[in-house]
Amino acid sequence: MIKNKIIIILFFLFTSFAFSEISQTKELKKLFKNLKKIDDSGNTNFFEKEIWAIWNKHPNDDKLTNKLDLGTELMYEGSYGFALKVFTNVIKTDPSWSEAWNKRATLLFLMEEYEKSLDDIDKVLAIEPRHFGALSGQAQIFIKLKEYEKAVKALKKAKKIYPSIKGNDLIPKLEKLFKGLDI
């Protein structure tokens, strides 16, 4: 009797988690479709904010969302060591959450740990290939490393996903840099 109740409770828990993830996936698909077809930055701003809101919310664990928020707050306050511990803990708890990797990549960038940041960005893009924020961050790192051709490739990938993304004006300037032309 008790065993059957536990099985039923577990079934409903797992089912609600699956529905939450499916709901997020469907909403993201719709938002990215709109983001790609609208070339007006005012409207794309709305879609961008909605995408970030979904990325920053864990699909089925509010505690992880709260931890990510705490790590982000610590990062912005300059408490990099504590933020790193928080983000790493979130990643260990759910390594399939792309935004946890992205936040840690951002932190590592701020800490000037560029290679580690690039490694985390690779994880983000393996989980969420449409992550224009990670692609933009990747471009920033490549610019810091004076790898302008790689920066342009990252920005062009971001532009395919988000045509009116900030930073589009950098592409021709960077192309001139890696072609050896004066800007």
VMD Tcl script that builds the backbone (N, CA, C; Angstrom):
set m [mol new atoms 549]
animate dup $m
set s [atomselect $m all]
$s set {name element resname resid chain x y z} {
  {N N MET 1 A 0.822 -1.195 0.000}
  {CA C MET 1 A 0.000 0.000 0.000}
  {C C MET 1 A 0.871 1.266 0.000}
  {N N ILE 2 A 1.793 1.354 0.960}
  {CA C ILE 2 A 2.687 2.522 1.047}
  {C C ILE 2 A 3.590 2.564 -0.177}
  {N N LYS 3 A 4.051 1.395 -0.604}
  {CA C LYS 3 A 4.926 1.313 -1.781}
  {C C LYS 3 A 4.217 1.865 -3.022}
  {N N ASN 4 A 2.942 1.527 -3.180}
  {CA C ASN 4 A 2.164 2.018 -4.324}
  {C C ASN 4 A 2.001 3.533 -4.277}
  {N N LYS 5 A 1.791 4.097 -3.086}
  {CA C LYS 5 A 1.649 5.550 -2.937}
  {C C LYS 5 A 2.952 6.255 -3.296}
  {N N ILE 6 A 4.070 5.672 -2.866}
  {CA C ILE 6 A 5.381 6.258 -3.191}
  {C C ILE 6 A 5.605 6.235 -4.697}
  {N N ILE 7 A 5.263 5.145 -5.339}
  {CA C ILE 7 A 5.415 5.042 -6.800}
  {C C ILE 7 A 4.551 6.084 -7.502}
  {N N ILE 8 A 3.325 6.269 -7.031}
  {CA C ILE 8 A 2.419 7.256 -7.637}
  {C C ILE 8 A 2.972 8.669 -7.443}
  {N N ILE 9 A 3.471 8.968 -6.240}
  {CA C ILE 9 A 4.046 10.294 -5.968}
  {C C ILE 9 A 5.257 10.534 -6.863}
  {N N LEU 10 A 6.145 9.551 -6.958}
  {CA C LEU 10 A 7.325 9.688 -7.816}
  {C C LEU 10 A 6.930 9.880 -9.282}
  {N N PHE 11 A 5.915 9.160 -9.725}
  {CA C PHE 11 A 5.443 9.313 -11.104}
  {C C PHE 11 A 5.004 10.749 -11.367}
  {N N PHE 12 A 4.210 11.311 -10.457}
  {CA C PHE 12 A 3.738 12.688 -10.641}
  {C C PHE 12 A 4.868 13.697 -10.568}
  {N N LEU 13 A 5.832 13.457 -9.692}
  {CA C LEU 13 A 6.995 14.354 -9.615}
  {C C LEU 13 A 7.767 14.361 -10.922}
  {N N PHE 14 A 8.108 13.182 -11.429}
  {CA C PHE 14 A 8.884 13.093 -12.673}
  {C C PHE 14 A 8.090 13.625 -13.865}
  {N N THR 15 A 6.785 13.372 -13.867}
  {CA C THR 15 A 5.946 13.860 -14.955}
  {C C THR 15 A 5.897 15.384 -14.953}
  {N N SER 16 A 5.760 16.000 -13.776}
  {CA C SER 16 A 5.700 17.466 -13.727}
  {C C SER 16 A 7.039 18.070 -14.136}
  {N N PHE 17 A 8.173 17.431 -13.772}
  {CA C PHE 17 A 9.489 17.909 -14.195}
  {C C PHE 17 A 9.603 17.846 -15.715}
  {N N ALA 18 A 9.162 16.746 -16.292}
  {CA C ALA 18 A 9.243 16.583 -17.746}
  {C C ALA 18 A 8.383 17.628 -18.443}
  {N N PHE 19 A 7.179 17.883 -17.933}
  {CA C PHE 19 A 6.313 18.889 -18.539}
  {C C PHE 19 A 6.929 20.275 -18.457}
  {N N SER 20 A 7.573 20.576 -17.346}
  {CA C SER 20 A 8.215 21.877 -17.182}
  {C C SER 20 A 9.322 22.073 -18.214}
  {N N GLU 21 A 10.161 21.047 -18.399}
  {CA C GLU 21 A 11.228 21.134 -19.395}
  {C C GLU 21 A 10.671 21.244 -20.807}
  {N N ILE 22 A 9.642 20.472 -21.100}
  {CA C ILE 22 A 9.017 20.521 -22.428}
  {C C ILE 22 A 8.422 21.901 -22.664}
  {N N SER 23 A 7.795 22.465 -21.642}
  {CA C SER 23 A 7.205 23.790 -21.751}
  {C C SER 23 A 8.273 24.841 -22.059}
  {N N GLN 24 A 9.400 24.774 -21.332}
  {CA C GLN 24 A 10.508 25.707 -21.584}
  {C C GLN 24 A 11.036 25.541 -23.001}
  {N N THR 25 A 11.199 24.313 -23.436}
  {CA C THR 25 A 11.726 24.038 -24.774}
  {C C THR 25 A 10.806 24.608 -25.847}
  {N N LYS 26 A 9.505 24.411 -25.685}
  {CA C LYS 26 A 8.542 24.941 -26.648}
  {C C LYS 26 A 8.566 26.467 -26.679}
  {N N GLU 27 A 8.606 27.072 -25.490}
  {CA C GLU 27 A 8.618 28.527 -25.410}
  {C C GLU 27 A 9.889 29.094 -26.046}
  {N N LEU 28 A 11.031 28.462 -25.774}
  {CA C LEU 28 A 12.294 28.922 -26.376}
  {C C LEU 28 A 12.240 28.820 -27.903}
  {N N LYS 29 A 11.697 27.731 -28.390}
  {CA C LYS 29 A 11.600 27.544 -29.846}
  {C C LYS 29 A 10.797 28.685 -30.481}
  {N N LYS 30 A 9.693 29.029 -29.862}
  {CA C LYS 30 A 8.840 30.113 -30.359}
  {C C LYS 30 A 9.571 31.460 -30.282}
  {N N LEU 31 A 10.233 31.716 -29.165}
  {CA C LEU 31 A 10.947 32.988 -28.995}
  {C C LEU 31 A 12.098 33.129 -29.990}
  {N N PHE 32 A 12.851 32.057 -30.202}
  {CA C PHE 32 A 13.953 32.118 -31.162}
  {C C PHE 32 A 13.451 32.327 -32.585}
  {N N LYS 33 A 12.321 31.733 -32.890}
  {CA C LYS 33 A 11.725 31.937 -34.218}
  {C C LYS 33 A 11.391 33.414 -34.416}
  {N N ASN 34 A 10.788 34.022 -33.406}
  {CA C ASN 34 A 10.446 35.451 -33.474}
  {C C ASN 34 A 11.692 36.326 -33.497}
  {N N LEU 35 A 12.689 35.963 -32.703}
  {CA C LEU 35 A 13.932 36.729 -32.624}
  {C C LEU 35 A 14.627 36.776 -33.980}
  {N N LYS 36 A 14.559 35.670 -34.693}
  {CA C LYS 36 A 15.254 35.552 -35.977}
  {C C LYS 36 A 14.558 36.332 -37.095}
  {N N LYS 37 A 13.238 36.389 -37.057}
  {CA C LYS 37 A 12.531 37.001 -38.183}
  {C C LYS 37 A 12.271 38.496 -38.014}
  {N N ILE 38 A 12.463 39.031 -36.810}
  {CA C ILE 38 A 12.210 40.454 -36.579}
  {C C ILE 38 A 13.535 41.193 -36.567}
  {N N ASP 39 A 13.632 42.239 -37.364}
  {CA C ASP 39 A 14.878 42.992 -37.467}
  {C C ASP 39 A 14.782 44.351 -36.772}
  {N N ASP 40 A 13.798 44.495 -35.916}
  {CA C ASP 40 A 13.589 45.736 -35.179}
  {C C ASP 40 A 14.110 45.526 -33.758}
  {N N SER 41 A 15.134 46.267 -33.370}
  {CA C SER 41 A 15.772 46.027 -32.072}
  {C C SER 41 A 14.818 46.253 -30.905}
  {N N GLY 42 A 13.818 47.099 -31.059}
  {CA C GLY 42 A 12.846 47.307 -29.990}
  {C C GLY 42 A 12.069 46.040 -29.692}
  {N N ASN 43 A 11.612 45.365 -30.736}
  {CA C ASN 43 A 10.871 44.121 -30.550}
  {C C ASN 43 A 11.788 42.969 -30.180}
  {N N THR 44 A 12.975 42.929 -30.760}
  {CA C THR 44 A 13.868 41.825 -30.428}
  {C C THR 44 A 14.341 41.928 -28.983}
  {N N ASN 45 A 14.401 43.136 -28.457}
  {CA C ASN 45 A 14.757 43.319 -27.046}
  {C C ASN 45 A 13.807 42.541 -26.145}
  {N N PHE 46 A 12.516 42.596 -26.467}
  {CA C PHE 46 A 11.516 41.858 -25.697}
  {C C PHE 46 A 11.802 40.369 -25.754}
  {N N PHE 47 A 12.025 39.841 -26.960}
  {CA C PHE 47 A 12.263 38.409 -27.120}
  {C C PHE 47 A 13.564 37.992 -26.437}
  {N N GLU 48 A 14.588 38.839 -26.541}
  {CA C GLU 48 A 15.860 38.544 -25.881}
  {C C GLU 48 A 15.671 38.431 -24.366}
  {N N LYS 49 A 14.948 39.361 -23.778}
  {CA C LYS 49 A 14.712 39.334 -22.327}
  {C C LYS 49 A 13.938 38.088 -21.913}
  {N N GLU 50 A 12.966 37.712 -22.736}
  {CA C GLU 50 A 12.187 36.510 -22.437}
  {C C GLU 50 A 13.067 35.254 -22.499}
  {N N ILE 51 A 13.949 35.201 -23.478}
  {CA C ILE 51 A 14.870 34.062 -23.595}
  {C C ILE 51 A 15.775 33.991 -22.373}
  {N N TRP 52 A 16.353 35.141 -21.995}
  {CA C TRP 52 A 17.221 35.164 -20.814}
  {C C TRP 52 A 16.459 34.735 -19.563}
  {N N ALA 53 A 15.210 35.148 -19.440}
  {CA C ALA 53 A 14.407 34.767 -18.268}
  {C C ALA 53 A 14.251 33.248 -18.197}
  {N N ILE 54 A 14.032 32.618 -19.337}
  {CA C ILE 54 A 13.894 31.156 -19.359}
  {C C ILE 54 A 15.236 30.498 -19.057}
  {N N TRP 55 A 16.302 30.988 -19.698}
  {CA C TRP 55 A 17.620 30.399 -19.456}
  {C C TRP 55 A 18.010 30.488 -17.988}
  {N N ASN 56 A 17.657 31.579 -17.326}
  {CA C ASN 56 A 18.058 31.791 -15.937}
  {C C ASN 56 A 17.186 31.055 -14.920}
  {N N LYS 57 A 16.140 30.411 -15.392}
  {CA C LYS 57 A 15.266 29.654 -14.487}
  {C C LYS 57 A 15.453 28.161 -14.764}
  {N N HIS 58 A 15.860 27.454 -13.737}
  {CA C HIS 58 A 16.007 26.005 -13.896}
  {C C HIS 58 A 14.635 25.411 -14.191}
  {N N PRO 59 A 14.555 24.477 -15.133}
  {CA C PRO 59 A 13.238 23.966 -15.539}
  {C C PRO 59 A 12.469 23.233 -14.452}
  {N N ASN 60 A 13.159 22.708 -13.435}
  {CA C ASN 60 A 12.406 21.956 -12.433}
  {C C ASN 60 A 12.997 21.999 -11.030}
  {N N ASP 61 A 13.856 22.966 -10.747}
  {CA C ASP 61 A 14.434 23.044 -9.401}
  {C C ASP 61 A 14.652 24.511 -9.014}
  {N N ASP 62 A 13.705 25.034 -8.247}
  {CA C ASP 62 A 13.789 26.434 -7.821}
  {C C ASP 62 A 15.012 26.698 -6.946}
  {N N LYS 63 A 15.470 25.697 -6.216}
  {CA C LYS 63 A 16.659 25.875 -5.374}
  {C C LYS 63 A 17.888 26.159 -6.244}
  {N N LEU 64 A 17.987 25.475 -7.377}
  {CA C LEU 64 A 19.110 25.742 -8.280}
  {C C LEU 64 A 18.991 27.127 -8.902}
  {N N THR 65 A 17.780 27.537 -9.214}
  {CA C THR 65 A 17.574 28.899 -9.722}
  {C C THR 65 A 18.043 29.915 -8.687}
  {N N ASN 66 A 17.676 29.682 -7.434}
  {CA C ASN 66 A 18.087 30.595 -6.357}
  {C C ASN 66 A 19.602 30.604 -6.174}
  {N N LYS 67 A 20.231 29.442 -6.287}
  {CA C LYS 67 A 21.692 29.376 -6.173}
  {C C LYS 67 A 22.355 30.144 -7.323}
  {N N LEU 68 A 21.818 29.984 -8.524}
  {CA C LEU 68 A 22.367 30.704 -9.670}
  {C C LEU 68 A 22.230 32.211 -9.455}
  {N N ASP 69 A 21.082 32.634 -8.942}
  {CA C ASP 69 A 20.877 34.055 -8.635}
  {C C ASP 69 A 21.887 34.544 -7.594}
  {N N LEU 70 A 22.130 33.732 -6.573}
  {CA C LEU 70 A 23.096 34.090 -5.541}
  {C C LEU 70 A 24.494 34.217 -6.137}
  {N N GLY 71 A 24.880 33.238 -6.947}
  {CA C GLY 71 A 26.192 33.291 -7.588}
  {C C GLY 71 A 26.342 34.515 -8.475}
  {N N THR 72 A 25.281 34.850 -9.175}
  {CA C THR 72 A 25.304 36.026 -10.054}
  {C C THR 72 A 25.473 37.302 -9.226}
  {N N GLU 73 A 24.749 37.374 -8.130}
  {CA C GLU 73 A 24.862 38.534 -7.240}
  {C C GLU 73 A 26.285 38.647 -6.682}
  {N N LEU 74 A 26.843 37.525 -6.245}
  {CA C LEU 74 A 28.212 37.511 -5.723}
  {C C LEU 74 A 29.212 37.954 -6.798}
  {N N MET 75 A 28.984 37.492 -8.027}
  {CA C MET 75 A 29.861 37.852 -9.138}
  {C C MET 75 A 29.830 39.366 -9.366}
  {N N TYR 76 A 28.634 39.945 -9.392}
  {CA C TYR 76 A 28.509 41.383 -9.638}
  {C C TYR 76 A 29.063 42.218 -8.485}
  {N N GLU 77 A 29.065 41.635 -7.291}
  {CA C GLU 77 A 29.639 42.324 -6.134}
  {C C GLU 77 A 31.161 42.201 -6.101}
  {N N GLY 78 A 31.718 41.353 -6.956}
  {CA C GLY 78 A 33.163 41.158 -6.990}
  {C C GLY 78 A 33.658 40.052 -6.082}
  {N N SER 79 A 32.759 39.272 -5.520}
  {CA C SER 79 A 33.138 38.134 -4.673}
  {C C SER 79 A 33.336 36.899 -5.554}
  {N N TYR 80 A 34.381 36.968 -6.368}
  {CA C TYR 80 A 34.596 35.950 -7.388}
  {C C TYR 80 A 34.812 34.545 -6.816}
  {N N GLY 81 A 35.553 34.436 -5.742}
  {CA C GLY 81 A 35.825 33.120 -5.158}
  {C C GLY 81 A 34.556 32.427 -4.701}
  {N N PHE 82 A 33.694 33.170 -4.013}
  {CA C PHE 82 A 32.427 32.597 -3.551}
  {C C PHE 82 A 31.512 32.282 -4.732}
  {N N ALA 83 A 31.466 33.179 -5.691}
  {CA C ALA 83 A 30.620 32.952 -6.870}
  {C C ALA 83 A 31.071 31.690 -7.611}
  {N N LEU 84 A 32.379 31.504 -7.721}
  {CA C LEU 84 A 32.910 30.320 -8.404}
  {C C LEU 84 A 32.455 29.047 -7.700}
  {N N LYS 85 A 32.489 29.051 -6.377}
  {CA C LYS 85 A 32.039 27.879 -5.612}
  {C C LYS 85 A 30.550 27.613 -5.845}
  {N N VAL 86 A 29.765 28.678 -5.858}
  {CA C VAL 86 A 28.320 28.519 -6.054}
  {C C VAL 86 A 28.031 27.965 -7.450}
  {N N PHE 87 A 28.627 28.576 -8.483}
  {CA C PHE 87 A 28.370 28.100 -9.854}
  {C C PHE 87 A 28.845 26.665 -10.044}
  {N N THR 88 A 30.000 26.337 -9.486}
  {CA C THR 88 A 30.525 24.973 -9.612}
  {C C THR 88 A 29.597 23.981 -8.922}
  {N N ASN 89 A 29.045 24.369 -7.776}
  {CA C ASN 89 A 28.093 23.514 -7.079}
  {C C ASN 89 A 26.835 23.289 -7.917}
  {N N VAL 90 A 26.344 24.342 -8.544}
  {CA C VAL 90 A 25.151 24.217 -9.387}
  {C C VAL 90 A 25.446 23.288 -10.566}
  {N N ILE 91 A 26.622 23.437 -11.165}
  {CA C ILE 91 A 26.998 22.582 -12.293}
  {C C ILE 91 A 27.097 21.126 -11.861}
  {N N LYS 92 A 27.684 20.885 -10.687}
  {CA C LYS 92 A 27.784 19.500 -10.195}
  {C C LYS 92 A 26.402 18.912 -9.936}
  {N N THR 93 A 25.475 19.743 -9.463}
  {CA C THR 93 A 24.124 19.274 -9.181}
  {C C THR 93 A 23.359 18.974 -10.470}
  {N N ASP 94 A 23.511 19.839 -11.465}
  {CA C ASP 94 A 22.858 19.608 -12.763}
  {C C ASP 94 A 23.776 20.064 -13.896}
  {N N PRO 95 A 24.630 19.160 -14.375}
  {CA C PRO 95 A 25.559 19.520 -15.449}
  {C C PRO 95 A 24.883 19.735 -16.812}
  {N N SER 96 A 23.585 19.503 -16.893}
  {CA C SER 96 A 22.896 19.696 -18.170}
  {C C SER 96 A 22.225 21.065 -18.273}
  {N N TRP 97 A 22.401 21.911 -17.268}
  {CA C TRP 97 A 21.797 23.245 -17.294}
  {C C TRP 97 A 22.794 24.217 -17.912}
  {N N SER 98 A 22.526 24.630 -19.118}
  {CA C SER 98 A 23.476 25.460 -19.871}
  {C C SER 98 A 23.784 26.789 -19.185}
  {N N GLU 99 A 22.808 27.367 -18.516}
  {CA C GLU 99 A 23.041 28.694 -17.938}
  {C C GLU 99 A 24.004 28.654 -16.756}
  {N N ALA 100 A 24.067 27.548 -16.058}
  {CA C ALA 100 A 25.054 27.426 -14.978}
  {C C ALA 100 A 26.465 27.479 -15.567}
  {N N TRP 101 A 26.668 26.776 -16.673}
  {CA C TRP 101 A 27.966 26.818 -17.362}
  {C C TRP 101 A 28.248 28.225 -17.882}
  {N N ASN 102 A 27.222 28.870 -18.417}
  {CA C ASN 102 A 27.405 30.208 -18.974}
  {C C ASN 102 A 27.778 31.228 -17.899}
  {N N LYS 103 A 27.109 31.138 -16.752}
  {CA C LYS 103 A 27.435 32.079 -15.675}
  {C C LYS 103 A 28.870 31.865 -15.201}
  {N N ARG 104 A 29.274 30.592 -15.094}
  {CA C ARG 104 A 30.652 30.344 -14.660}
  {C C ARG 104 A 31.639 30.812 -15.722}
  {N N ALA 105 A 31.287 30.652 -17.001}
  {CA C ALA 105 A 32.145 31.146 -18.086}
  {C C ALA 105 A 32.300 32.663 -17.988}
  {N N THR 106 A 31.216 33.352 -17.686}
  {CA C THR 106 A 31.263 34.809 -17.525}
  {C C THR 106 A 32.176 35.182 -16.370}
  {N N LEU 107 A 32.026 34.487 -15.266}
  {CA C LEU 107 A 32.870 34.739 -14.099}
  {C C LEU 107 A 34.345 34.501 -14.432}
  {N N LEU 108 A 34.622 33.396 -15.093}
  {CA C LEU 108 A 36.015 33.084 -15.454}
  {C C LEU 108 A 36.582 34.143 -16.393}
  {N N PHE 109 A 35.755 34.686 -17.271}
  {CA C PHE 109 A 36.183 35.787 -18.137}
  {C C PHE 109 A 36.577 36.996 -17.279}
  {N N LEU 110 A 35.729 37.328 -16.322}
  {CA C LEU 110 A 36.020 38.465 -15.446}
  {C C LEU 110 A 37.292 38.240 -14.634}
  {N N MET 111 A 37.577 36.969 -14.341}
  {CA C MET 111 A 38.781 36.611 -13.593}
  {C C MET 111 A 40.007 36.494 -14.513}
  {N N GLU 112 A 39.785 36.760 -15.805}
  {CA C GLU 112 A 40.819 36.667 -16.847}
  {C C GLU 112 A 41.379 35.251 -16.990}
  {N N GLU 113 A 40.523 34.280 -16.735}
  {CA C GLU 113 A 40.835 32.858 -16.942}
  {C C GLU 113 A 40.215 32.460 -18.283}
  {N N TYR 114 A 40.790 32.990 -19.356}
  {CA C TYR 114 A 40.161 32.899 -20.670}
  {C C TYR 114 A 40.018 31.464 -21.188}
  {N N GLU 115 A 41.039 30.654 -21.033}
  {CA C GLU 115 A 40.959 29.273 -21.543}
  {C C GLU 115 A 39.888 28.478 -20.793}
  {N N LYS 116 A 39.810 28.650 -19.482}
  {CA C LYS 116 A 38.772 27.968 -18.697}
  {C C LYS 116 A 37.389 28.478 -19.100}
  {N N SER 117 A 37.299 29.763 -19.349}
  {CA C SER 117 A 36.029 30.337 -19.784}
  {C C SER 117 A 35.614 29.745 -21.128}
  {N N LEU 118 A 36.556 29.634 -22.050}
  {CA C LEU 118 A 36.262 29.035 -23.356}
  {C C LEU 118 A 35.809 27.580 -23.213}
  {N N ASP 119 A 36.413 26.854 -22.279}
  {CA C ASP 119 A 35.991 25.467 -22.037}
  {C C ASP 119 A 34.537 25.419 -21.578}
  {N N ASP 120 A 34.171 26.323 -20.663}
  {CA C ASP 120 A 32.780 26.356 -20.194}
  {C C ASP 120 A 31.830 26.793 -21.309}
  {N N ILE 121 A 32.273 27.712 -22.144}
  {CA C ILE 121 A 31.439 28.140 -23.277}
  {C C ILE 121 A 31.184 26.971 -24.219}
  {N N ASP 122 A 32.187 26.140 -24.420}
  {CA C ASP 122 A 31.991 24.937 -25.246}
  {C C ASP 122 A 30.896 24.050 -24.659}
  {N N LYS 123 A 30.862 23.946 -23.334}
  {CA C LYS 123 A 29.815 23.152 -22.669}
  {C C LYS 123 A 28.445 23.788 -22.885}
  {N N VAL 124 A 28.389 25.118 -22.747}
  {CA C VAL 124 A 27.124 25.840 -22.955}
  {C C VAL 124 A 26.596 25.535 -24.349}
  {N N LEU 125 A 27.463 25.692 -25.352}
  {CA C LEU 125 A 27.035 25.542 -26.749}
  {C C LEU 125 A 26.714 24.086 -27.102}
  {N N ALA 126 A 27.319 23.143 -26.394}
  {CA C ALA 126 A 26.967 21.732 -26.616}
  {C C ALA 126 A 25.548 21.456 -26.114}
  {N N ILE 127 A 25.161 22.141 -25.048}
  {CA C ILE 127 A 23.824 21.957 -24.478}
  {C C ILE 127 A 22.796 22.833 -25.186}
  {N N GLU 128 A 23.160 24.100 -25.434}
  {CA C GLU 128 A 22.255 25.074 -26.059}
  {C C GLU 128 A 22.995 25.795 -27.185}
  {N N PRO 129 A 22.991 25.206 -28.392}
  {CA C PRO 129 A 23.740 25.789 -29.517}
  {C C PRO 129 A 23.267 27.185 -29.931}
  {N N ARG 130 A 22.062 27.578 -29.505}
  {CA C ARG 130 A 21.533 28.902 -29.863}
  {C C ARG 130 A 21.907 29.968 -28.845}
  {N N HIS 131 A 22.793 29.663 -27.928}
  {CA C HIS 131 A 23.107 30.596 -26.841}
  {C C HIS 131 A 23.949 31.750 -27.372}
  {N N PHE 132 A 23.262 32.779 -27.840}
  {CA C PHE 132 A 23.931 33.952 -28.418}
  {C C PHE 132 A 24.783 34.680 -27.389}
  {N N GLY 133 A 24.417 34.594 -26.115}
  {CA C GLY 133 A 25.220 35.211 -25.056}
  {C C GLY 133 A 26.576 34.540 -24.929}
  {N N ALA 134 A 26.583 33.221 -24.985}
  {CA C ALA 134 A 27.844 32.479 -24.919}
  {C C ALA 134 A 28.701 32.765 -26.153}
  {N N LEU 135 A 28.069 32.846 -27.311}
  {CA C LEU 135 A 28.814 33.162 -28.540}
  {C C LEU 135 A 29.413 34.566 -28.476}
  {N N SER 136 A 28.668 35.505 -27.935}
  {CA C SER 136 A 29.191 36.866 -27.779}
  {C C SER 136 A 30.356 36.889 -26.794}
  {N N GLY 137 A 30.215 36.136 -25.711}
  {CA C GLY 137 A 31.297 36.033 -24.737}
  {C C GLY 137 A 32.534 35.392 -25.339}
  {N N GLN 138 A 32.304 34.377 -26.155}
  {CA C GLN 138 A 33.404 33.712 -26.853}
  {C C GLN 138 A 34.141 34.714 -27.743}
  {N N ALA 139 A 33.382 35.546 -28.448}
  {CA C ALA 139 A 33.984 36.568 -29.312}
  {C C ALA 139 A 34.805 37.550 -28.480}
  {N N GLN 140 A 34.292 37.954 -27.326}
  {CA C GLN 140 A 35.028 38.884 -26.456}
  {C C GLN 140 A 36.372 38.289 -26.022}
  {N N ILE 141 A 36.344 37.011 -25.694}
  {CA C ILE 141 A 37.595 36.357 -25.284}
  {C C ILE 141 A 38.569 36.320 -26.455}
  {N N PHE 142 A 38.081 35.952 -27.627}
  {CA C PHE 142 A 38.966 35.899 -28.793}
  {C C PHE 142 A 39.544 37.274 -29.116}
  {N N ILE 143 A 38.771 38.321 -28.895}
  {CA C ILE 143 A 39.294 39.679 -29.096}
  {C C ILE 143 A 40.412 39.957 -28.088}
  {N N LYS 144 A 40.184 39.587 -26.829}
  {CA C LYS 144 A 41.225 39.771 -25.802}
  {C C LYS 144 A 42.498 39.014 -26.177}
  {N N LEU 145 A 42.325 37.836 -26.779}
  {CA C LEU 145 A 43.464 37.003 -27.163}
  {C C LEU 145 A 44.022 37.383 -28.540}
  {N N LYS 146 A 43.434 38.416 -29.149}
  {CA C LYS 146 A 43.826 38.910 -30.478}
  {C C LYS 146 A 43.667 37.832 -31.557}
  {N N GLU 147 A 42.664 36.995 -31.377}
  {CA C GLU 147 A 42.311 35.972 -32.360}
  {C C GLU 147 A 41.051 36.460 -33.082}
  {N N TYR 148 A 41.258 37.473 -33.915}
  {CA C TYR 148 A 40.147 38.211 -34.505}
  {C C TYR 148 A 39.300 37.377 -35.462}
  {N N GLU 149 A 39.927 36.482 -36.198}
  {CA C GLU 149 A 39.167 35.648 -37.133}
  {C C GLU 149 A 38.186 34.748 -36.368}
  {N N LYS 150 A 38.631 34.187 -35.250}
  {CA C LYS 150 A 37.744 33.361 -34.425}
  {C C LYS 150 A 36.633 34.213 -33.818}
  {N N ALA 151 A 36.962 35.438 -33.451}
  {CA C ALA 151 A 35.952 36.348 -32.899}
  {C C ALA 151 A 34.865 36.620 -33.936}
  {N N VAL 152 A 35.272 36.842 -35.161}
  {CA C VAL 152 A 34.310 37.100 -36.237}
  {C C VAL 152 A 33.413 35.877 -36.443}
  {N N LYS 153 A 33.995 34.693 -36.435}
  {CA C LYS 153 A 33.194 33.464 -36.615}
  {C C LYS 153 A 32.143 33.338 -35.509}
  {N N ALA 154 A 32.554 33.618 -34.274}
  {CA C ALA 154 A 31.604 33.537 -33.159}
  {C C ALA 154 A 30.494 34.579 -33.317}
  {N N LEU 155 A 30.866 35.797 -33.702}
  {CA C LEU 155 A 29.859 36.847 -33.886}
  {C C LEU 155 A 28.909 36.527 -35.039}
  {N N LYS 156 A 29.439 35.936 -36.108}
  {CA C LYS 156 A 28.581 35.564 -37.240}
  {C C LYS 156 A 27.602 34.450 -36.851}
  {N N LYS 157 A 28.049 33.508 -36.022}
  {CA C LYS 157 A 27.140 32.465 -35.529}
  {C C LYS 157 A 26.031 33.099 -34.685}
  {N N ALA 158 A 26.415 34.041 -33.828}
  {CA C ALA 158 A 25.423 34.725 -32.991}
  {C C ALA 158 A 24.435 35.499 -33.863}
  {N N LYS 159 A 24.948 36.123 -34.914}
  {CA C LYS 159 A 24.099 36.913 -35.814}
  {C C LYS 159 A 23.081 36.034 -36.553}
  {N N LYS 160 A 23.463 34.796 -36.885}
  {CA C LYS 160 A 22.517 33.873 -37.537}
  {C C LYS 160 A 21.341 33.566 -36.612}
  {N N ILE 161 A 21.630 33.484 -35.344}
  {CA C ILE 161 A 20.602 33.168 -34.348}
  {C C ILE 161 A 19.784 34.404 -34.009}
  {N N TYR 162 A 20.479 35.530 -33.924}
  {CA C TYR 162 A 19.889 36.785 -33.441}
  {C C TYR 162 A 20.376 37.897 -34.369}
  {N N PRO 163 A 19.695 38.088 -35.519}
  {CA C PRO 163 A 20.181 39.015 -36.548}
  {C C PRO 163 A 20.447 40.448 -36.088}
  {N N SER 164 A 19.722 40.951 -35.106}
  {CA C SER 164 A 19.945 42.339 -34.696}
  {C C SER 164 A 20.715 42.428 -33.367}
  {N N ILE 165 A 21.527 41.427 -33.086}
  {CA C ILE 165 A 22.299 41.407 -31.845}
  {C C ILE 165 A 23.295 42.566 -31.815}
  {N N LYS 166 A 23.498 43.089 -30.609}
  {CA C LYS 166 A 24.505 44.144 -30.460}
  {C C LYS 166 A 25.864 43.543 -30.799}
  {N N GLY 167 A 26.697 44.302 -31.424}
  {CA C GLY 167 A 28.024 43.812 -31.779}
  {C C GLY 167 A 28.184 43.497 -33.253}
  {N N ASN 168 A 27.078 43.572 -33.997}
  {CA C ASN 168 A 27.173 43.325 -35.444}
  {C C ASN 168 A 28.140 44.292 -36.118}
  {N N ASP 169 A 28.217 45.511 -35.604}
  {CA C ASP 169 A 29.098 46.517 -36.197}
  {C C ASP 169 A 30.578 46.177 -35.987}
  {N N LEU 170 A 30.859 45.264 -35.058}
  {CA C LEU 170 A 32.245 44.846 -34.821}
  {C C LEU 170 A 32.780 43.947 -35.930}
  {N N ILE 171 A 31.904 43.218 -36.590}
  {CA C ILE 171 A 32.341 42.222 -37.574}
  {C C ILE 171 A 33.231 42.837 -38.656}
  {N N PRO 172 A 32.806 43.899 -39.345}
  {CA C PRO 172 A 33.689 44.449 -40.387}
  {C C PRO 172 A 35.004 45.001 -39.830}
  {N N LYS 173 A 34.961 45.572 -38.637}
  {CA C LYS 173 A 36.185 46.104 -38.031}
  {C C LYS 173 A 37.162 44.970 -37.714}
  {N N LEU 174 A 36.646 43.898 -37.172}
  {CA C LEU 174 A 37.502 42.757 -36.846}
  {C C LEU 174 A 38.045 42.078 -38.106}
  {N N GLU 175 A 37.203 42.020 -39.136}
  {CA C GLU 175 A 37.665 41.437 -40.404}
  {C C GLU 175 A 38.846 42.230 -40.958}
  {N N LYS 176 A 38.803 43.524 -40.826}
  {CA C LYS 176 A 39.926 44.352 -41.274}
  {C C LYS 176 A 41.174 44.050 -40.460}
  {N N LEU 177 A 41.001 43.828 -39.165}
  {CA C LEU 177 A 42.137 43.530 -38.296}
  {C C LEU 177 A 42.837 42.234 -38.707}
  {N N PHE 178 A 42.061 41.167 -38.920}
  {CA C PHE 178 A 42.742 39.922 -39.237}
  {C C PHE 178 A 43.182 39.837 -40.689}
  {N N LYS 179 A 42.698 40.767 -41.520}
  {CA C LYS 179 A 43.192 40.836 -42.891}
  {C C LYS 179 A 44.363 41.820 -43.004}
  {N N GLY 180 A 44.710 42.464 -41.876}
  {CA C GLY 180 A 45.849 43.379 -41.859}
  {C C GLY 180 A 45.583 44.728 -42.456}
  {N N LEU 181 A 44.329 45.137 -42.519}
  {CA C LEU 181 A 43.982 46.442 -43.069}
  {C C LEU 181 A 43.837 47.455 -41.949}
  {N N ASP 182 A 44.000 48.714 -42.283}
  {CA C ASP 182 A 43.787 49.766 -41.285}
  {C C ASP 182 A 42.305 49.930 -41.028}
  {N N ILE 183 A 41.988 50.189 -39.777}
  {CA C ILE 183 A 40.578 50.405 -39.427}
  {C C ILE 183 A 40.223 51.857 -39.608}
}
mol reanalyze $m
mol bondsrecalc $m
mol representation Tube
mol addrep $m
